[in-house]
Amino acid sequence: MRALSALLVSYAFPPVGGAGVQRTAKLVKYLPEFGVTPSVLSVSNPSVPLRDETLMADIPSGTRIRLARTLEPGYATKQVSWKAEAGASARPVARLRGSVTGFARRLLVPDPQILWLPAASYALTQELLQHKPDCVLISAPPFSQFLLAPALRAARRPAIVLDYRDEWSTARNTYEMLKSGLARVAGEYLEERVLRAAHVITTATQEFRDNLLARFSFLKPDRVLAIPNGYDPDDFGDIDSVPPSDKLTLTYGGTIFKLTSAAGLLDAVRLLNERSPELGKLLSIKFFGRIVDTELPHFAGTEALGVERLGYIPHERVLATLNQSHVTLCLLDAVPGVEGIYPAKIFELMYLARPVLALAPEGALTRLMHAHNLGPVIAPRDVPAIANQLSNWLEAFRAGHAPERGAGYDPRTTARYHRRALAGEFAAALERARDVATGH
């Protein structure tokens, strides 16, 4: 392919922590191998819950990164407001403040990060004038970044790629902090506007792509490309770790929120201990990552049942910890729109040699699990079935047999998900966008 330059616009970028950061960071790392020179526009004062400085190791020295300030309040201030809005405070003044804050938040459509757009727009203009990139790739969420696309298209430069890491319609209808009537009504209109401005669209799943094509008939199928998330072997180091011999260890790495609720699993642990207390003593379940306040009640009393909440740790340590487990966990609760989703973490679990227990409804994740024989899949709220699976594993473990990935698993089938290979697909998408924009 011909050499080109690409500006990647992403609010979520190192040292911001969390799974969504990986997609853009790995592009910056690997795109140069495909003739693409990447630069980055991100936020200087992100209002986010997590930071992970170790993720900066993926960013080659000399990468041009332009940062723009957001007008959002700090994340701690947001949390206080959310708790007050939810009525968590007994103080009338706090509840009133929460109601006012909640009303203001619902006016920030499509998301609070729209307060980054004034500075981001100015910084983007400076990038276009000073460096003239061939392409601009905007990766979302937050989806307010997509609103930069119509102005870019009106200026007739450069080529525009919109990258859906998540599905916008699911976010505005499901995510606790984005749901509002205004967001639902305005979101559909805004999404159509930005899609009409794009030259190429990329999605993290085939299901996202299919839904976009079904909802927006003006989209041309050859300009909507599904490029999944993946894994990077460089992140894993030594993956020959040995799990403990005294307890059957299951580990989850990632955020627990409405979409990834552990409620069914935790109820299954309670049921297991009611049925077989001696077996229950052999079980250890570790949760690494943030657990939002609304999900914490599900964990009540589970510490005595072998469940540990260990908080956020750097990405590289999470992978090492996952590999020290007998079984890794992938969770998706039964909420509207979840059938088109699989968590980005599944590809890193795929690369490890451990079996995966997926608790998810029928959809993209279950199909991926079955296609690669990664492990058992159970409906997320089928408490008896989850308890039975744990019991069977514990019985075998007590007899000296640890869980193993199914005989049908073939590691050669996962090569497509190497972050280097995926960067090649993105490079082709960027070139396709340039060709569309220039009429070739």
N, C-alpha and C positions, 0 to 999 in steps of 0.2 A: 504494500500500500504506500501511497505518497505520504511524506512527512507532514504532520499538521500540529498545531498548538491548540490546547484545550484549557479553558478556564472552568474549574469545578466549583460550583457554588453549593455549599453545604453548611448549615447551622451546626449539625452534628459532625464534629471533626476533632481529632486529638488536639489538646489533652482531655476533651470531653470523654467520659467513659460510657460504656454500654455497647450493646451488640450492633446498633445501627451505625456506629462510627466505622466499623470495619470495612464496609462496602466502598466508601470513598477513599479511605486511607490505603487500602490495598490497590486501588486504581492508581493512586499517586506512586506507589511502589513499583508496579509492574507495567504501566502503560509505556514508559520509555523503551521497553524491549520491543514494542510494536510500532516504533516511529512516531509516537505521540509525546509531545512535551507538555506535561501538565503544570498548571498553576492553580492556586486555591483562593477563593474568597470565603471567609468564615467570620465568626463573631468574636470580638475581643473580650467581652464580659458575659459569657453565656449564663443564662438563668437555668441551670440544670442541677440535678441532685448528685451527680457523680463526676469525678475527675480521675484520670488514669494516665499519669505521665509516661508510663512504660510504652504506651501506644505510639508515642512520638518516634520510637525506634524504626517504624515503618516508613517514615518520611525522609527521602534522600536529602542529604545536605545540599544546599543551593536551590531547593524548591522555593519558588516565589509564593509567599503567602500574604495576602492582604487581609487585614482585620478591620471590621467596622463595629461600632458600638451599638448595642440595643438599648432601647428606652424602658425595657421591662424592669420590674422590681427584682431583687434577688430571690433565689429559690426559697430561702427560709421564710421570707415575707409571704410568698405565694402559699406555702404550707400552712402558715398561721391562718391565712384568709380562708383556705379550703376547709380547715378544721372548724373554724367559726361558722362558715356557711352551712356545714353539715350538722350544726347544732351540738358540736362536741364540747363547747364551753357552756357553763351554767350562767355566765355573766350576761345580762341583757345587752350591755353595751357591746360586748364582743360579738354576740349574735347579730346585732344590728349592723356592726361593721362588716360581718361576714355576708349579710344579705346585700349590702351596698356593693361590696367587692364582687360578689357573684354576679350581680346585674351588670357591672362594668365589664367583667370578664366575658359575659355572653355577647357583649357588643363588639368584642375583638374577634372578628370573623376573617379568615377561617380558624385562627388560633392566636394565642397571645403573642407569638413570635412575629406577628405583623408589625409590632413595634420595632423590629429590626430593619424593616424595609426602607425607611427614610435614609439611614446611613448606608445600608447595603446598596441602594439604588445609586447613591452618589459614588460609592467605591467602585461599583460595576462600571459606571460611566468613565471613571478615571482609567480603569483597566482597558476598556475598549479604545480610548483615545491614545493611551501611552503604549500599549502592547499589541493591540489588534489581534486577539486570538481568532483562529479559524472557527472554533466551536465553543459554545457555552453549554455545559451539562449542569442541570440543576437537580439535585437529589433531595427527595422529601420522604418522610415528614421532617420538620413542620411544612405543611402545604402552602403556607403563606408565601414561601419562596417562589412558588410557581407563578405568582402574580408579576414577577419580573419579566416573564416571557412575552406578553403582548407588546410591551414597550420595545423590547429587543426586536420583535418582528416588524414593528412599525418603522424602526430605524433601518430595516433591511440589512442588518448585519448583527452578529455573525450567524452561523447555523445554530439551531437550538435543539437540545435533547432534554426531555423531561424524564427523570428516572423515578419510578414509583417503588420505593423500598417497602411501603405498605399501601393498602388500598384506601383512597381518600374517602369513599362512601362508607366504608366500615368504620373509619376513624370518627367521622362526624356522627354516626349513629350509635356507636358502641362505647368509645372511650369516655370515661367518667368526666374528665376535665374539658372535653370539647363538645359535649352534647348540649344543644339548645335548638329551639325552633328556628331561630334566625340562621344558625349554622347549617341546618338541613335545607332550608329554602334557598339561601344565598349560595350555599356550597355547590349545588348542582349547576347553577348559572355560571359561577366562577370557574368551575372545572371545565365546562364546555369552552369558555373563552380561552383558557390557557392551552387546552388541547388544540384548538384551531391555530394557535400561534406556533406550535411545535413543528419541527421538520421530521423528527423521529422521537418515538416514545419507547422507553424500556421499562419492563416490569420484573419484579422479583419472582413471580410465579406465572405459569401458563394460565392459571385460573384468573389472575388479575388481568392478563391480556384478553382472555375470552370475554370477561365482564365488560371491559372498556369497549371492545368491538360490538358487543351486544347493545350497550347503552348509547353509543354515539356512532350512528350510521355513517357519518361523514369521514370517519377514520379509514385510512387505507391499510389493509392488513400487512402489506409488505413494509410499512413504516412503524409497526408496533411489534417490538421484539421482546421475547421473554428471556431474560438472563438471570439465572438464580444467584443466590449467595453461595459461599463455598468455604473452603478451609485452606490454610497456608501451613505446609509442613514446617516452615521455619519457626512457627509459634510453639511447637510442641517439645522441642529438645528431646530428651530421653523418654521414650514412651514404653520402656520395658519395666515400669513400676510393678510392684507386687502388692495386691490388696491384702488387708489384714486377714489373719486366719481365725480370729476369735469371734468376729461378727460379720454377718452378711451386710455389706455396705452399699447403699444406694445414694447417689449424689445428684443434686440439681444445681446447675450454674446459670444464673440469670435473674431477671426481675420477676417477682410474683405480684401480679395485679389482676384485674378482672378477667383479662383474656387468658391468663396463665394460672388461674386459681388452683391451689393445691387442696381445696376443700374435700374433694372426693378421695384423694389419696390419704389425707389425714383421718378421715372417718373410717377408711379401710384399716388403718393402723390401729385405731381404737377397737374395731370389730375383731381384728386378729388377736389382740391382747385379751379381749373378753372370752374368746373361744379357746385360745391356747397361750396362756401367760408364759409358759416355759419357752415356747417357740419365740414369742415376742421379745424375750430377753436377748435373743441372738440377732436382733435387727437393729441396724443403725442407718438413719436417713439424715443426710447433711444438706442444708440449703445454703449456698453461697450466692450472695447478691441482695439487692434491695427488696424489701417486702413493704408494699404500700400500706398505709394505716387501715384501709378498709378490709384488707385481707388478714390482718393480725389476729382477729378473734378466732379464726379457724385453727390457729396454732395453740390455743389455750389448753394447758395441761399436757401437751404432747412431749414436753421435755422429759417427763418420767417414762415415756414410751420409746426413748431412743432417738427422738427428733432433735436436731441441733440447728440453730439459726446462727450462722457465722458471719453474716454481713458481706459487704463488698470487698473483694480483694483484687489485685491487678490481674488482667486477662491471662498473662502467662502462668500465673500461679493457679488460676481456676482450671486450666487444661491439665496441669500436673495432678491436681487433686482429683479431677474426674477420672484420670487414668489409674488412680489408686483405689478405685471402687470396683466392686463386682458387677454392678449394673449402673448405667447412667439413665437419667430421667429426662423426658421431653413432655411438657404439659401444654395442653390447649383446652380450655373449658368450652362448654357448649353454649356459645353466645352467637347472636346473628352475625353472619358474614365470615365466621371463622373457617368455613369449609374451604375457602380459597387460600388459606394461610399455612405456611410452615415456619416455625421460628428459625432464624439464621443459625442458631446454635446446633441444629440437627446435623449440619454438614461437618462440624468439628467432631460431633459424637460419631458420625459415620466413619471418620478417619481413624478413630481409636479402635482398639480391638475388643472393646467391651460390648456386651449386649445392651440394647436400648429398650427401656420400658416406656412406651408412648401411651399417654392417657389423652385421648382425643376423639372427637366425633368423626364420622366419615368425611373424607375430603382430601385435600392436597397432601397433608402430612401422612395420613394412613396409606395413601397410594405410594408415597415415597418409601415408607417403611416396608411395605410388602414387596415393592419392586427390587429392593436391595437386601431383603431378608435380614433386617437390622435387629429384630426382636419382636416380642408380643405387643399388640395394640388392643387397648381396652377402652370402652366408653368412659369419659372422665368422671361421671357420677354413678357408675355401676359399682357401688361399694362392695357388695358380696364377691363380684368377679375379681376386683382388685385384691381383696383380702385372700381369695383362693390362690391367686397367682403368687402372692407373697408367701403364703403358707406352703405351697409346693416347693418354692425355691428354698425356704428355710428347712423343710424336711430333708431335702437333698443335701443342703449345706451341712446339716447335723450329721449326715451319713458320709461326709467327706467329699461332696461333689459341688463345686461352685458353678453358677450359671455360665453357659457358653453361648456365643452367637451361633445362629443356625448354620447347618452344613451348607445351605444354599448361598451363603454370603460370598461374594467374589469381589475382592478389593479392586480389581481391574475396572469394574464398572463405575467406580467413583472418580476416575481420573478427570472426567469432564468438570468436576467441581473444584479442581485446583484453582486458586485465585489467579495464578498466571494465565491459565487457559481462559478463564472468564474475562481477564483484562484484554485478551485477544478479541473476544466477542464484542467487548465495549469499543475497542479500537475500530472494528469494522462498522459498528453502529455510528460512531463519530464520523467516519469517512462517508458513510451513506448519507448522513445529515448534511455534510458539506456538499455532496453531489446534488442533493435535492435543493439546497439553498441557492446553489449557483446554476441550476438548470442543466446539469450534466446527466 
